[in-house]
């Protein structure tokens, strides 16, 4: 997460049309990450329950 923020600060703001498309792509990426983290947490929870 921190690395992404640092990268965003360095990049120049894209032209209007590009900005919207980029933001949409960014949102999708964040959702994917969140889902991945959730799945990992679920797996860990199941492992703890199994003990």
Residue pairs with C-beta under 8 A, 6 or more apart in sequence:
13 19
14 22
